[in-house]
């Protein structure tokens, strides 16, 4: 799988990294696997997509159910920062973020891992 993740329950931090081509099927797999974790409210998630290439369009994402089903969006007080280097991928991820953000879930997009770490307050 091109998407790898690790969850530290003590610090309530989820690190996600994808490498290479990422399909909607991969995104669905990730969503299902993360849904099995014992995540807690106040989760901080850093998603590093800088070494990946999304193999779907913004329209594909909107037409699928993957855009509205982030398991993190249901955890109160959770924050996610997604790092993207490709401009086309950034537009896709911004659509994903805007469809998942709510008053209890702060999702953002940035260009650097250091900026994401600063936003989330993690090492």
Jmol script that loads the backbone (N, CA, C; Angstrom):
load data "model"
ATOM      1  N   UNK A   1       0.834  -1.194   0.000  1.00  0.00           N
ATOM      2  CA  UNK A   1       0.000   0.000   0.000  1.00  0.00           C
ATOM      3  C   UNK A   1       0.877   1.255   0.000  1.00  0.00           C
ATOM      4  N   UNK A   2       0.488   2.231  -0.761  1.00  0.00           N
ATOM      5  CA  UNK A   2       1.278   3.467  -0.797  1.00  0.00           C
ATOM      6  C   UNK A   2       1.066   4.366   0.417  1.00  0.00           C
ATOM      7  N   UNK A   3       0.080   4.040   1.251  1.00  0.00           N
ATOM      8  CA  UNK A   3      -0.197   4.860   2.435  1.00  0.00           C
ATOM      9  C   UNK A   3       0.199   4.069   3.674  1.00  0.00           C
ATOM     10  N   UNK A   4       1.068   4.671   4.473  1.00  0.00           N
ATOM     11  CA  UNK A   4       1.518   4.085   5.740  1.00  0.00           C
ATOM     12  C   UNK A   4       1.105   5.029   6.862  1.00  0.00           C
ATOM     13  N   UNK A   5       0.837   4.482   8.032  1.00  0.00           N
ATOM     14  CA  UNK A   5       0.498   5.345   9.155  1.00  0.00           C
ATOM     15  C   UNK A   5       0.923   4.696  10.463  1.00  0.00           C
ATOM     16  N   UNK A   6       1.108   5.540  11.469  1.00  0.00           N
ATOM     17  CA  UNK A   6       1.388   5.052  12.820  1.00  0.00           C
ATOM     18  C   UNK A   6       0.699   5.990  13.806  1.00  0.00           C
ATOM     19  N   UNK A   7       0.128   5.392  14.809  1.00  0.00           N
ATOM     20  CA  UNK A   7      -0.611   6.146  15.821  1.00  0.00           C
ATOM     21  C   UNK A   7       0.073   5.996  17.160  1.00  0.00           C
ATOM     22  N   UNK A   8       0.359   7.117  17.812  1.00  0.00           N
ATOM     23  CA  UNK A   8       0.919   7.126  19.152  1.00  0.00           C
ATOM     24  C   UNK A   8      -0.207   7.543  20.096  1.00  0.00           C
ATOM     25  N   UNK A   9      -0.750   6.568  20.824  1.00  0.00           N
ATOM     26  CA  UNK A   9      -1.880   6.840  21.718  1.00  0.00           C
ATOM     27  C   UNK A   9      -1.488   7.749  22.877  1.00  0.00           C
ATOM     28  N   UNK A  10      -0.230   7.652  23.342  1.00  0.00           N
ATOM     29  CA  UNK A  10       0.206   8.487  24.469  1.00  0.00           C
ATOM     30  C   UNK A  10       0.166   9.971  24.118  1.00  0.00           C
ATOM     31  N   UNK A  11       0.641  10.318  22.939  1.00  0.00           N
ATOM     32  CA  UNK A  11       0.635  11.720  22.514  1.00  0.00           C
ATOM     33  C   UNK A  11      -0.587  12.058  21.656  1.00  0.00           C
ATOM     34  N   UNK A  12      -1.389  11.046  21.324  1.00  0.00           N
ATOM     35  CA  UNK A  12      -2.599  11.201  20.507  1.00  0.00           C
ATOM     36  C   UNK A  12      -2.263  11.863  19.170  1.00  0.00           C
ATOM     37  N   UNK A  13      -1.218  11.318  18.519  1.00  0.00           N
ATOM     38  CA  UNK A  13      -0.753  11.838  17.234  1.00  0.00           C
ATOM     39  C   UNK A  13      -0.773  10.703  16.203  1.00  0.00           C
ATOM     40  N   UNK A  14      -1.328  11.012  15.049  1.00  0.00           N
ATOM     41  CA  UNK A  14      -1.350  10.092  13.924  1.00  0.00           C
ATOM     42  C   UNK A  14      -0.450  10.660  12.833  1.00  0.00           C
ATOM     43  N   UNK A  15       0.567   9.888  12.446  1.00  0.00           N
ATOM     44  CA  UNK A  15       1.455  10.268  11.341  1.00  0.00           C
ATOM     45  C   UNK A  15       1.079   9.422  10.129  1.00  0.00           C
ATOM     46  N   UNK A  16       0.825  10.091   9.019  1.00  0.00           N
ATOM     47  CA  UNK A  16       0.449   9.415   7.785  1.00  0.00           C
ATOM     48  C   UNK A  16       1.450   9.831   6.710  1.00  0.00           C
ATOM     49  N   UNK A  17       1.904   8.874   5.934  1.00  0.00           N
ATOM     50  CA  UNK A  17       2.804   9.187   4.829  1.00  0.00           C
ATOM     51  C   UNK A  17       2.413   8.337   3.630  1.00  0.00           C
ATOM     52  N   UNK A  18       2.361   8.984   2.483  1.00  0.00           N
ATOM     53  CA  UNK A  18       2.110   8.237   1.252  1.00  0.00           C
ATOM     54  C   UNK A  18       3.274   8.459   0.302  1.00  0.00           C
ATOM     55  N   UNK A  19       3.580   7.408  -0.460  1.00  0.00           N
ATOM     56  CA  UNK A  19       4.679   7.441  -1.418  1.00  0.00           C
ATOM     57  C   UNK A  19       4.188   6.817  -2.717  1.00  0.00           C
ATOM     58  N   UNK A  20       4.450   7.515  -3.817  1.00  0.00           N
ATOM     59  CA  UNK A  20       4.064   6.991  -5.121  1.00  0.00           C
ATOM     60  C   UNK A  20       2.615   7.281  -5.450  1.00  0.00           C
ATOM     61  N   UNK A  21       2.081   6.563  -6.430  1.00  0.00           N
ATOM     62  CA  UNK A  21       0.711   6.802  -6.867  1.00  0.00           C
ATOM     63  C   UNK A  21      -0.297   6.389  -5.795  1.00  0.00           C
ATOM     64  N   UNK A  22      -1.309   7.231  -5.585  1.00  0.00           N
ATOM     65  CA  UNK A  22      -2.369   6.964  -4.613  1.00  0.00           C
ATOM     66  C   UNK A  22      -3.708   7.023  -5.347  1.00  0.00           C
ATOM     67  N   UNK A  23      -4.473   5.939  -5.246  1.00  0.00           N
ATOM     68  CA  UNK A  23      -5.778   5.849  -5.910  1.00  0.00           C
ATOM     69  C   UNK A  23      -6.903   6.066  -4.896  1.00  0.00           C
ATOM     70  N   UNK A  24      -8.118   6.190  -5.391  1.00  0.00           N
ATOM     71  CA  UNK A  24      -9.272   6.268  -4.495  1.00  0.00           C
ATOM     72  C   UNK A  24      -9.414   4.974  -3.689  1.00  0.00           C
ATOM     73  N   UNK A  25      -9.049   3.856  -4.285  1.00  0.00           N
ATOM     74  CA  UNK A  25      -9.073   2.576  -3.565  1.00  0.00           C
ATOM     75  C   UNK A  25      -8.106   2.613  -2.381  1.00  0.00           C
ATOM     76  N   UNK A  26      -6.926   3.201  -2.581  1.00  0.00           N
ATOM     77  CA  UNK A  26      -5.960   3.345  -1.487  1.00  0.00           C
ATOM     78  C   UNK A  26      -6.524   4.240  -0.384  1.00  0.00           C
ATOM     79  N   UNK A  27      -7.166   5.318  -0.784  1.00  0.00           N
ATOM     80  CA  UNK A  27      -7.765   6.241   0.190  1.00  0.00           C
ATOM     81  C   UNK A  27      -8.856   5.540   0.985  1.00  0.00           C
ATOM     82  N   UNK A  28      -9.650   4.722   0.325  1.00  0.00           N
ATOM     83  CA  UNK A  28     -10.695   3.958   1.000  1.00  0.00           C
ATOM     84  C   UNK A  28     -10.090   2.959   1.983  1.00  0.00           C
ATOM     85  N   UNK A  29      -9.024   2.271   1.565  1.00  0.00           N
ATOM     86  CA  UNK A  29      -8.325   1.341   2.459  1.00  0.00           C
ATOM     87  C   UNK A  29      -7.822   2.063   3.697  1.00  0.00           C
ATOM     88  N   UNK A  30      -7.174   3.215   3.498  1.00  0.00           N
ATOM     89  CA  UNK A  30      -6.657   4.011   4.613  1.00  0.00           C
ATOM     90  C   UNK A  30      -7.799   4.398   5.566  1.00  0.00           C
ATOM     91  N   UNK A  31      -8.893   4.904   5.015  1.00  0.00           N
ATOM     92  CA  UNK A  31     -10.033   5.315   5.838  1.00  0.00           C
ATOM     93  C   UNK A  31     -10.541   4.145   6.676  1.00  0.00           C
ATOM     94  N   UNK A  32     -10.665   2.982   6.060  1.00  0.00           N
ATOM     95  CA  UNK A  32     -11.157   1.802   6.788  1.00  0.00           C
ATOM     96  C   UNK A  32     -10.189   1.370   7.884  1.00  0.00           C
ATOM     97  N   UNK A  33      -8.890   1.382   7.593  1.00  0.00           N
ATOM     98  CA  UNK A  33      -7.889   0.963   8.578  1.00  0.00           C
ATOM     99  C   UNK A  33      -7.800   1.946   9.755  1.00  0.00           C
ATOM    100  N   UNK A  34      -7.830   3.226   9.462  1.00  0.00           N
ATOM    101  CA  UNK A  34      -7.747   4.230  10.531  1.00  0.00           C
ATOM    102  C   UNK A  34      -9.000   4.171  11.409  1.00  0.00           C
ATOM    103  N   UNK A  35     -10.124   3.831  10.818  1.00  0.00           N
ATOM    104  CA  UNK A  35     -11.378   3.716  11.584  1.00  0.00           C
ATOM    105  C   UNK A  35     -11.302   2.624  12.649  1.00  0.00           C
ATOM    106  N   UNK A  36     -10.387   1.684  12.491  1.00  0.00           N
ATOM    107  CA  UNK A  36     -10.219   0.592  13.457  1.00  0.00           C
ATOM    108  C   UNK A  36      -9.356   0.984  14.652  1.00  0.00           C
ATOM    109  N   UNK A  37      -8.644   2.100  14.554  1.00  0.00           N
ATOM    110  CA  UNK A  37      -7.748   2.516  15.626  1.00  0.00           C
ATOM    111  C   UNK A  37      -8.538   3.112  16.793  1.00  0.00           C
ATOM    112  N   UNK A  38      -7.994   3.006  18.018  1.00  0.00           N
ATOM    113  CA  UNK A  38      -8.669   3.585  19.187  1.00  0.00           C
ATOM    114  C   UNK A  38      -8.370   5.087  19.313  1.00  0.00           C
ATOM    115  N   UNK A  39      -8.747   5.850  18.308  1.00  0.00           N
ATOM    116  CA  UNK A  39      -8.458   7.282  18.281  1.00  0.00           C
ATOM    117  C   UNK A  39      -9.266   8.014  19.342  1.00  0.00           C
ATOM    118  N   UNK A  40      -8.683   9.092  19.861  1.00  0.00           N
ATOM    119  CA  UNK A  40      -9.318   9.860  20.929  1.00  0.00           C
ATOM    120  C   UNK A  40      -9.578  11.295  20.473  1.00  0.00           C
ATOM    121  N   UNK A  41     -10.557  11.957  21.066  1.00  0.00           N
ATOM    122  CA  UNK A  41     -10.777  13.379  20.769  1.00  0.00           C
ATOM    123  C   UNK A  41      -9.493  14.171  21.010  1.00  0.00           C
ATOM    124  N   UNK A  42      -9.327  15.240  20.258  1.00  0.00           N
ATOM    125  CA  UNK A  42      -8.122  16.053  20.375  1.00  0.00           C
ATOM    126  C   UNK A  42      -6.951  15.521  19.576  1.00  0.00           C
ATOM    127  N   UNK A  43      -7.206  14.540  18.719  1.00  0.00           N
ATOM    128  CA  UNK A  43      -6.162  13.945  17.882  1.00  0.00           C
ATOM    129  C   UNK A  43      -5.479  15.011  17.027  1.00  0.00           C
ATOM    130  N   UNK A  44      -4.164  14.856  16.860  1.00  0.00           N
ATOM    131  CA  UNK A  44      -3.403  15.673  15.914  1.00  0.00           C
ATOM    132  C   UNK A  44      -2.879  14.731  14.837  1.00  0.00           C
ATOM    133  N   UNK A  45      -3.144  15.077  13.582  1.00  0.00           N
ATOM    134  CA  UNK A  45      -2.755  14.220  12.461  1.00  0.00           C
ATOM    135  C   UNK A  45      -1.914  15.006  11.473  1.00  0.00           C
ATOM    136  N   UNK A  46      -0.736  14.468  11.168  1.00  0.00           N
ATOM    137  CA  UNK A  46       0.135  15.034  10.145  1.00  0.00           C
ATOM    138  C   UNK A  46       0.161  14.064   8.975  1.00  0.00           C
ATOM    139  N   UNK A  47      -0.334  14.504   7.830  1.00  0.00           N
ATOM    140  CA  UNK A  47      -0.346  13.676   6.614  1.00  0.00           C
ATOM    141  C   UNK A  47       0.656  14.226   5.618  1.00  0.00           C
ATOM    142  N   UNK A  48       1.671  13.437   5.330  1.00  0.00           N
ATOM    143  CA  UNK A  48       2.731  13.833   4.400  1.00  0.00           C
ATOM    144  C   UNK A  48       2.465  13.205   3.033  1.00  0.00           C
ATOM    145  N   UNK A  49       2.022  14.037   2.094  1.00  0.00           N
ATOM    146  CA  UNK A  49       1.735  13.583   0.735  1.00  0.00           C
ATOM    147  C   UNK A  49       2.772  14.104  -0.256  1.00  0.00           C
ATOM    148  N   UNK A  50       3.886  14.617   0.254  1.00  0.00           N
ATOM    149  CA  UNK A  50       4.870  15.269  -0.615  1.00  0.00           C
ATOM    150  C   UNK A  50       5.575  14.302  -1.557  1.00  0.00           C
ATOM    151  N   UNK A  51       5.593  13.012  -1.237  1.00  0.00           N
ATOM    152  CA  UNK A  51       6.260  12.028  -2.100  1.00  0.00           C
ATOM    153  C   UNK A  51       5.260  11.169  -2.865  1.00  0.00           C
ATOM    154  N   UNK A  52       4.023  11.650  -2.946  1.00  0.00           N
ATOM    155  CA  UNK A  52       3.007  10.865  -3.640  1.00  0.00           C
ATOM    156  C   UNK A  52       2.424  11.638  -4.817  1.00  0.00           C
ATOM    157  N   UNK A  53       1.661  10.941  -5.607  1.00  0.00           N
ATOM    158  CA  UNK A  53       0.943  11.543  -6.722  1.00  0.00           C
ATOM    159  C   UNK A  53      -0.479  10.982  -6.696  1.00  0.00           C
ATOM    160  N   UNK A  54      -1.452  11.873  -6.544  1.00  0.00           N
ATOM    161  CA  UNK A  54      -2.840  11.443  -6.518  1.00  0.00           C
ATOM    162  C   UNK A  54      -3.277  11.062  -7.923  1.00  0.00           C
ATOM    163  N   UNK A  55      -3.871   9.897  -8.054  1.00  0.00           N
ATOM    164  CA  UNK A  55      -4.261   9.350  -9.350  1.00  0.00           C
ATOM    165  C   UNK A  55      -5.759   9.517  -9.602  1.00  0.00           C
ATOM    166  N   UNK A  56      -6.324  10.569  -9.045  1.00  0.00           N
ATOM    167  CA  UNK A  56      -7.729  10.875  -9.236  1.00  0.00           C
ATOM    168  C   UNK A  56      -7.888  12.383  -9.259  1.00  0.00           C
ATOM    169  N   UNK A  57      -8.990  12.828  -9.807  1.00  0.00           N
ATOM    170  CA  UNK A  57      -9.248  14.264  -9.915  1.00  0.00           C
ATOM    171  C   UNK A  57     -10.130  14.736  -8.765  1.00  0.00           C
ATOM    172  N   UNK A  58     -10.257  16.034  -8.657  1.00  0.00           N
ATOM    173  CA  UNK A  58     -11.155  16.622  -7.668  1.00  0.00           C
ATOM    174  C   UNK A  58     -12.580  16.125  -7.927  1.00  0.00           C
ATOM    175  N   UNK A  59     -12.971  16.050  -9.180  1.00  0.00           N
ATOM    176  CA  UNK A  59     -14.305  15.578  -9.549  1.00  0.00           C
ATOM    177  C   UNK A  59     -14.502  14.115  -9.143  1.00  0.00           C
ATOM    178  N   UNK A  60     -13.477  13.277  -9.373  1.00  0.00           N
ATOM    179  CA  UNK A  60     -13.553  11.872  -8.962  1.00  0.00           C
ATOM    180  C   UNK A  60     -13.767  11.772  -7.455  1.00  0.00           C
ATOM    181  N   UNK A  61     -13.045  12.585  -6.713  1.00  0.00           N
ATOM    182  CA  UNK A  61     -13.138  12.570  -5.264  1.00  0.00           C
ATOM    183  C   UNK A  61     -14.528  12.995  -4.814  1.00  0.00           C
ATOM    184  N   UNK A  62     -15.052  14.043  -5.390  1.00  0.00           N
ATOM    185  CA  UNK A  62     -16.373  14.547  -5.002  1.00  0.00           C
ATOM    186  C   UNK A  62     -17.462  13.528  -5.343  1.00  0.00           C
ATOM    187  N   UNK A  63     -17.315  12.827  -6.462  1.00  0.00           N
ATOM    188  CA  UNK A  63     -18.318  11.839  -6.867  1.00  0.00           C
ATOM    189  C   UNK A  63     -18.252  10.560  -6.044  1.00  0.00           C
ATOM    190  N   UNK A  64     -17.132  10.316  -5.406  1.00  0.00           N
ATOM    191  CA  UNK A  64     -17.007   9.131  -4.557  1.00  0.00           C
ATOM    192  C   UNK A  64     -17.492   9.492  -3.156  1.00  0.00           C
ATOM    193  N   UNK A  65     -17.563   8.495  -2.286  1.00  0.00           N
ATOM    194  CA  UNK A  65     -17.915   8.802  -0.900  1.00  0.00           C
ATOM    195  C   UNK A  65     -16.677   9.043  -0.054  1.00  0.00           C
ATOM    196  N   UNK A  66     -15.496   9.042  -0.659  1.00  0.00           N
ATOM    197  CA  UNK A  66     -14.262   9.212   0.099  1.00  0.00           C
ATOM    198  C   UNK A  66     -14.096  10.639   0.618  1.00  0.00           C
ATOM    199  N   UNK A  67     -14.743  11.607  -0.022  1.00  0.00           N
ATOM    200  CA  UNK A  67     -14.530  13.006   0.342  1.00  0.00           C
ATOM    201  C   UNK A  67     -15.247  13.414   1.620  1.00  0.00           C
ATOM    202  N   UNK A  68     -16.246  12.658   2.030  1.00  0.00           N
ATOM    203  CA  UNK A  68     -17.049  13.114   3.155  1.00  0.00           C
ATOM    204  C   UNK A  68     -16.969  12.175   4.343  1.00  0.00           C
ATOM    205  N   UNK A  69     -15.996  11.316   4.362  1.00  0.00           N
ATOM    206  CA  UNK A  69     -16.001  10.250   5.354  1.00  0.00           C
ATOM    207  C   UNK A  69     -14.718  10.154   6.169  1.00  0.00           C
ATOM    208  N   UNK A  70     -14.039  11.252   6.400  1.00  0.00           N
ATOM    209  CA  UNK A  70     -12.819  11.159   7.188  1.00  0.00           C
ATOM    210  C   UNK A  70     -13.169  10.710   8.599  1.00  0.00           C
ATOM    211  N   UNK A  71     -12.575   9.600   9.070  1.00  0.00           N
ATOM    212  CA  UNK A  71     -12.860   9.160  10.438  1.00  0.00           C
ATOM    213  C   UNK A  71     -12.380  10.174  11.479  1.00  0.00           C
ATOM    214  N   UNK A  72     -11.472  11.045  11.096  1.00  0.00           N
ATOM    215  CA  UNK A  72     -10.948  12.036  12.032  1.00  0.00           C
ATOM    216  C   UNK A  72     -11.933  13.168  12.269  1.00  0.00           C
ATOM    217  N   UNK A  73     -12.810  13.426  11.312  1.00  0.00           N
ATOM    218  CA  UNK A  73     -13.742  14.553  11.401  1.00  0.00           C
ATOM    219  C   UNK A  73     -14.785  14.367  12.490  1.00  0.00           C
ATOM    220  N   UNK A  74     -14.961  13.141  12.956  1.00  0.00           N
ATOM    221  CA  UNK A  74     -15.968  12.887  13.988  1.00  0.00           C
ATOM    222  C   UNK A  74     -15.406  12.968  15.403  1.00  0.00           C
ATOM    223  N   UNK A  75     -14.098  13.146  15.532  1.00  0.00           N
ATOM    224  CA  UNK A  75     -13.471  13.257  16.842  1.00  0.00           C
ATOM    225  C   UNK A  75     -13.450  14.720  17.265  1.00  0.00           C
ATOM    226  N   UNK A  76     -14.050  15.050  18.357  1.00  0.00           N
ATOM    227  CA  UNK A  76     -14.085  16.436  18.803  1.00  0.00           C
ATOM    228  C   UNK A  76     -12.694  17.007  19.031  1.00  0.00           C
ATOM    229  N   UNK A  77     -12.488  18.232  18.570  1.00  0.00           N
ATOM    230  CA  UNK A  77     -11.247  18.946  18.814  1.00  0.00           C
ATOM    231  C   UNK A  77     -10.039  18.430  18.070  1.00  0.00           C
ATOM    232  N   UNK A  78     -10.242  17.647  17.038  1.00  0.00           N
ATOM    233  CA  UNK A  78      -9.113  17.087  16.298  1.00  0.00           C
ATOM    234  C   UNK A  78      -8.615  18.063  15.242  1.00  0.00           C
ATOM    235  N   UNK A  79      -7.309  17.916  14.927  1.00  0.00           N
ATOM    236  CA  UNK A  79      -6.676  18.769  13.920  1.00  0.00           C
ATOM    237  C   UNK A  79      -5.877  17.902  12.967  1.00  0.00           C
ATOM    238  N   UNK A  80      -5.914  18.277  11.686  1.00  0.00           N
ATOM    239  CA  UNK A  80      -5.153  17.561  10.666  1.00  0.00           C
ATOM    240  C   UNK A  80      -4.500  18.582   9.743  1.00  0.00           C
ATOM    241  N   UNK A  81      -3.229  18.360   9.452  1.00  0.00           N
ATOM    242  CA  UNK A  81      -2.532  19.171   8.458  1.00  0.00           C
ATOM    243  C   UNK A  81      -1.992  18.221   7.410  1.00  0.00           C
ATOM    244  N   UNK A  82      -2.311  18.521   6.159  1.00  0.00           N
ATOM    245  CA  UNK A  82      -1.875  17.698   5.033  1.00  0.00           C
ATOM    246  C   UNK A  82      -0.843  18.474   4.239  1.00  0.00           C
ATOM    247  N   UNK A  83       0.340  17.893   4.077  1.00  0.00           N
ATOM    248  CA  UNK A  83       1.435  18.527   3.331  1.00  0.00           C
ATOM    249  C   UNK A  83       1.442  17.999   1.907  1.00  0.00           C
ATOM    250  N   UNK A  84       1.381  18.925   0.967  1.00  0.00           N
ATOM    251  CA  UNK A  84       1.305  18.575  -0.451  1.00  0.00           C
ATOM    252  C   UNK A  84       2.283  19.458  -1.216  1.00  0.00           C
ATOM    253  N   UNK A  85       3.063  18.862  -2.140  1.00  0.00           N
ATOM    254  CA  UNK A  85       4.011  19.662  -2.912  1.00  0.00           C
ATOM    255  C   UNK A  85       3.532  19.927  -4.334  1.00  0.00           C
ATOM    256  N   UNK A  86       2.710  19.058  -4.890  1.00  0.00           N
ATOM    257  CA  UNK A  86       2.225  19.193  -6.262  1.00  0.00           C
ATOM    258  C   UNK A  86       0.988  20.102  -6.291  1.00  0.00           C
ATOM    259  N   UNK A  87       0.971  21.079  -7.182  1.00  0.00           N
ATOM    260  CA  UNK A  87      -0.136  22.055  -7.220  1.00  0.00           C
ATOM    261  C   UNK A  87      -1.466  21.394  -7.566  1.00  0.00           C
ATOM    262  N   UNK A  88      -1.483  20.464  -8.501  1.00  0.00           N
ATOM    263  CA  UNK A  88      -2.726  19.768  -8.838  1.00  0.00           C
ATOM    264  C   UNK A  88      -3.235  18.967  -7.637  1.00  0.00           C
ATOM    265  N   UNK A  89      -2.318  18.246  -6.971  1.00  0.00           N
ATOM    266  CA  UNK A  89      -2.700  17.492  -5.782  1.00  0.00           C
ATOM    267  C   UNK A  89      -3.200  18.422  -4.685  1.00  0.00           C
ATOM    268  N   UNK A  90      -2.612  19.597  -4.586  1.00  0.00           N
ATOM    269  CA  UNK A  90      -3.042  20.568  -3.577  1.00  0.00           C
ATOM    270  C   UNK A  90      -4.509  20.949  -3.790  1.00  0.00           C
ATOM    271  N   UNK A  91      -4.912  21.165  -5.023  1.00  0.00           N
ATOM    272  CA  UNK A  91      -6.303  21.519  -5.305  1.00  0.00           C
ATOM    273  C   UNK A  91      -7.252  20.376  -4.923  1.00  0.00           C
ATOM    274  N   UNK A  92      -6.838  19.152  -5.178  1.00  0.00           N
ATOM    275  CA  UNK A  92      -7.652  17.989  -4.801  1.00  0.00           C
ATOM    276  C   UNK A  92      -7.770  17.896  -3.283  1.00  0.00           C
ATOM    277  N   UNK A  93      -6.647  18.041  -2.603  1.00  0.00           N
ATOM    278  CA  UNK A  93      -6.652  17.941  -1.143  1.00  0.00           C
ATOM    279  C   UNK A  93      -7.436  19.093  -0.516  1.00  0.00           C
ATOM    280  N   UNK A  94      -7.358  20.278  -1.089  1.00  0.00           N
ATOM    281  CA  UNK A  94      -8.144  21.398  -0.561  1.00  0.00           C
ATOM    282  C   UNK A  94      -9.641  21.108  -0.665  1.00  0.00           C
ATOM    283  N   UNK A  95     -10.069  20.432  -1.735  1.00  0.00           N
ATOM    284  CA  UNK A  95     -11.478  20.030  -1.853  1.00  0.00           C
ATOM    285  C   UNK A  95     -11.840  19.021  -0.761  1.00  0.00           C
ATOM    286  N   UNK A  96     -10.935  18.076  -0.502  1.00  0.00           N
ATOM    287  CA  UNK A  96     -11.138  17.085   0.553  1.00  0.00           C
ATOM    288  C   UNK A  96     -11.234  17.770   1.917  1.00  0.00           C
ATOM    289  N   UNK A  97     -10.311  18.683   2.167  1.00  0.00           N
ATOM    290  CA  UNK A  97     -10.282  19.398   3.444  1.00  0.00           C
ATOM    291  C   UNK A  97     -11.559  20.219   3.632  1.00  0.00           C
ATOM    292  N   UNK A  98     -11.985  20.936   2.605  1.00  0.00           N
ATOM    293  CA  UNK A  98     -13.168  21.784   2.756  1.00  0.00           C
ATOM    294  C   UNK A  98     -14.426  20.956   2.988  1.00  0.00           C
ATOM    295  N   UNK A  99     -14.481  19.744   2.449  1.00  0.00           N
ATOM    296  CA  UNK A  99     -15.666  18.910   2.653  1.00  0.00           C
ATOM    297  C   UNK A  99     -15.651  18.204   4.007  1.00  0.00           C
ATOM    298  N   UNK A 100     -14.515  18.175   4.688  1.00  0.00           N
ATOM    299  CA  UNK A 100     -14.412  17.499   5.982  1.00  0.00           C
ATOM    300  C   UNK A 100     -14.312  18.448   7.166  1.00  0.00           C
ATOM    301  N   UNK A 101     -13.974  19.707   6.930  1.00  0.00           N
ATOM    302  CA  UNK A 101     -13.814  20.643   8.044  1.00  0.00           C
ATOM    303  C   UNK A 101     -15.156  20.944   8.688  1.00  0.00           C
ATOM    304  N   UNK A 102     -15.131  21.072   9.978  1.00  0.00           N
ATOM    305  CA  UNK A 102     -16.304  21.512  10.735  1.00  0.00           C
ATOM    306  C   UNK A 102     -15.800  22.210  11.987  1.00  0.00           C
ATOM    307  N   UNK A 103     -16.685  22.693  12.816  1.00  0.00           N
ATOM    308  CA  UNK A 103     -16.241  23.480  13.978  1.00  0.00           C
ATOM    309  C   UNK A 103     -15.455  22.656  14.989  1.00  0.00           C
ATOM    310  N   UNK A 104     -15.587  21.331  14.948  1.00  0.00           N
ATOM    311  CA  UNK A 104     -14.839  20.464  15.858  1.00  0.00           C
ATOM    312  C   UNK A 104     -13.642  19.783  15.197  1.00  0.00           C
ATOM    313  N   UNK A 105     -13.393  20.098  13.926  1.00  0.00           N
ATOM    314  CA  UNK A 105     -12.302  19.457  13.185  1.00  0.00           C
ATOM    315  C   UNK A 105     -11.612  20.490  12.322  1.00  0.00           C
ATOM    316  N   UNK A 106     -10.388  20.814  12.694  1.00  0.00           N
ATOM    317  CA  UNK A 106      -9.599  21.818  11.976  1.00  0.00           C
ATOM    318  C   UNK A 106      -8.674  21.098  11.001  1.00  0.00           C
ATOM    319  N   UNK A 107      -8.974  21.201   9.716  1.00  0.00           N
ATOM    320  CA  UNK A 107      -8.154  20.571   8.680  1.00  0.00           C
ATOM    321  C   UNK A 107      -7.544  21.658   7.812  1.00  0.00           C
ATOM    322  N   UNK A 108      -6.251  21.521   7.525  1.00  0.00           N
ATOM    323  CA  UNK A 108      -5.526  22.516   6.729  1.00  0.00           C
ATOM    324  C   UNK A 108      -4.599  21.839   5.733  1.00  0.00           C
ATOM    325  N   UNK A 109      -4.153  22.639   4.769  1.00  0.00           N
ATOM    326  CA  UNK A 109      -3.192  22.176   3.765  1.00  0.00           C
ATOM    327  C   UNK A 109      -1.988  23.102   3.828  1.00  0.00           C
ATOM    328  N   UNK A 110      -0.784  22.536   3.752  1.00  0.00           N
ATOM    329  CA  UNK A 110       0.435  23.354   3.713  1.00  0.00           C
ATOM    330  C   UNK A 110       1.445  22.696   2.791  1.00  0.00           C
ATOM    331  N   UNK A 111       2.601  23.337   2.647  1.00  0.00           N
ATOM    332  CA  UNK A 111       3.625  22.845   1.711  1.00  0.00           C
ATOM    333  C   UNK A 111       4.830  22.207   2.391  1.00  0.00           C
ATOM    334  N   UNK A 112       4.992  22.398   3.703  1.00  0.00           N
ATOM    335  CA  UNK A 112       6.192  21.852   4.342  1.00  0.00           C
ATOM    336  C   UNK A 112       5.861  21.102   5.632  1.00  0.00           C
ATOM    337  N   UNK A 113       6.644  20.066   5.878  1.00  0.00           N
ATOM    338  CA  UNK A 113       6.482  19.265   7.088  1.00  0.00           C
ATOM    339  C   UNK A 113       6.745  20.124   8.325  1.00  0.00           C
ATOM    340  N   UNK A 114       7.757  20.993   8.265  1.00  0.00           N
ATOM    341  CA  UNK A 114       8.049  21.850   9.422  1.00  0.00           C
ATOM    342  C   UNK A 114       6.876  22.761   9.759  1.00  0.00           C
ATOM    343  N   UNK A 115       6.247  23.331   8.730  1.00  0.00           N
ATOM    344  CA  UNK A 115       5.076  24.171   8.958  1.00  0.00           C
ATOM    345  C   UNK A 115       3.948  23.348   9.593  1.00  0.00           C
ATOM    346  N   UNK A 116       3.738  22.141   9.108  1.00  0.00           N
ATOM    347  CA  UNK A 116       2.696  21.267   9.662  1.00  0.00           C
ATOM    348  C   UNK A 116       2.982  20.943  11.125  1.00  0.00           C
ATOM    349  N   UNK A 117       4.234  20.626  11.434  1.00  0.00           N
ATOM    350  CA  UNK A 117       4.610  20.327  12.821  1.00  0.00           C
ATOM    351  C   UNK A 117       4.369  21.541  13.726  1.00  0.00           C
ATOM    352  N   UNK A 118       4.703  22.720  13.233  1.00  0.00           N
ATOM    353  CA  UNK A 118       4.468  23.946  14.020  1.00  0.00           C
ATOM    354  C   UNK A 118       2.975  24.160  14.266  1.00  0.00           C
ATOM    355  N   UNK A 119       2.167  23.992  13.245  1.00  0.00           N
ATOM    356  CA  UNK A 119       0.724  24.167  13.376  1.00  0.00           C
ATOM    357  C   UNK A 119       0.155  23.199  14.421  1.00  0.00           C
ATOM    358  N   UNK A 120       0.625  21.947  14.370  1.00  0.00           N
ATOM    359  CA  UNK A 120       0.111  20.911  15.261  1.00  0.00           C
ATOM    360  C   UNK A 120       0.783  20.875  16.618  1.00  0.00           C
ATOM    361  N   UNK A 121       1.929  21.545  16.739  1.00  0.00           N
ATOM    362  CA  UNK A 121       2.676  21.529  17.990  1.00  0.00           C
ATOM    363  C   UNK A 121       3.282  20.168  18.305  1.00  0.00           C
ATOM    364  N   UNK A 122       3.831  19.515  17.272  1.00  0.00           N
ATOM    365  CA  UNK A 122       4.457  18.207  17.475  1.00  0.00           C
ATOM    366  C   UNK A 122       5.891  18.225  16.958  1.00  0.00           C
ATOM    367  N   UNK A 123       6.671  17.253  17.423  1.00  0.00           N
ATOM    368  CA  UNK A 123       8.071  17.120  16.987  1.00  0.00           C
ATOM    369  C   UNK A 123       8.161  16.277  15.739  1.00  0.00           C
TER     370      UNK A 123
END
end "model"
wireframe off; spacefill off
backbone 0.3
color backbone group
